[in-house]
């Protein structure tokens, strides 16, 4: 099957459309009879002795007939179509969408759900599609069959990964996936073709193809619910363990063409660091629950932290003020102090807004310990860490605890400006950012290009943060 032919049709049974269709079908004999009778009477009159009144009446009756026919057709259109090219909403919604019912995925800005409640036979709530231009589309979740709603969410997830999705979106998708898996024995069994087509399109050039929803590991003790992220030779999944608890599963692959010595060294490093990480106990760090190797792939099983990563927070709420950023900074620094205080020190290597989650009010949690494992870089030469937040020495493969301080300072820069920092450079806040001179100097020192100009330890970072708090800079 060609990927251009891949299309999903979702039934959308709107009560408004149903009532409209019922009304027009019920009154069809009346307006058809009137229109036809008037046409038979008026046509000879217009032809034989044309007059303004006669022509106007004829055109009015013709318009009535066409309008009623079009309204009937619009109300009978009860499908939402999803494909690689975009989404097409039912015809009756066109007047509320500026008569643009078909939109490309690139035009979709965000998807949000509200007032969601999961019932036995249907899901209640509202789903709002916001576009970069034009009116928003509001859908009633109860108008879609429960199993088809799952397919709709999956289609949006696959074809519009760039758009913002609020936490209710992933929560509903997870609940529907688990429910369908428990009733049929495997998660998302009817959508395998969609995944195969899309994964083939995305990942065919590489040797690494991520696991599909429903894949089982550890003799069925772990079941993949859905993919959360993918990049390079690794992937992150939401999975369900044997206790039916949700966990995060990190998967990494060592290329088959890697040298045998590199493979062995990578396996040793993975086991060593995974053992260390699994022993960590900190209330603000996602715990490593388990680790294993299966089918030449290495896995970490991590505790799921429910919340929103701070990058999404900034995208949705905008840049933050000094008070909020200082509050976050102290929490992050204290987490890093715990890691750097281990023997030997644990370097996270990926302290970025994507890996810092806001949960439970204003509490910051650190997740995604995959980057702290050196096995992937050892085997492949792949650089670990996101470019805009990576320190110069880590870029050269010489990470140290001060590398986490650089990423920490770069993250604060992002929170205050709403923009990714310039990679591999000392950072200076723009003049239009309303913060104290002390905080400006603090971020510059955290991100100094040379190690000798940067904070030597996270303890000194915390000391200066407390100093700023004591000066009342949090207000």
Buried (B, 14 or more C-beta within 10 A) or exposed (E): EEEEEBEBBBEBEBEEBBEBBEEBEEEEEEBEEBBEEBBEBBEEBBEEEEEEEBEEBBEEBBEBBEEBBEBBEBBBBBEBBBBBBBBBBBBBBBEEBEEBBEBEBEBBBBBBBEEBEBEEEBBEBBBBBBBEEEBEBEBBBBBBBBBBBBBBBBBBBBBBEEBBBBBBBBBBBBBBBBBBBEEEEBBBEEBEEBBBBBBEEBBEEEEBBBBBBBBBBBEEBBBBBBBBEBEBBBBBBBBBBEEEEBBBBBBBBBBEEBEEEBBEBBBEBBBEBBEBBBEBEEEBBBBBBBBBEEEEBBBBBBBBBEBBBBBBBBBEEEBBEBEBBBBBBBBBBBBBBBBBEEEEBBBBBBBBBBBBBBBEEEBBBBBBBBBBBBBBBBBBEEBBBBEBBBBBBBBEEEBBBBBBBBBBBBBBBBBBBEEBBEEBEBBBBEEEBEBBEEBBEBBBBBBBBEBEEBBEBBEEBBEBBEEBBEEEBBE
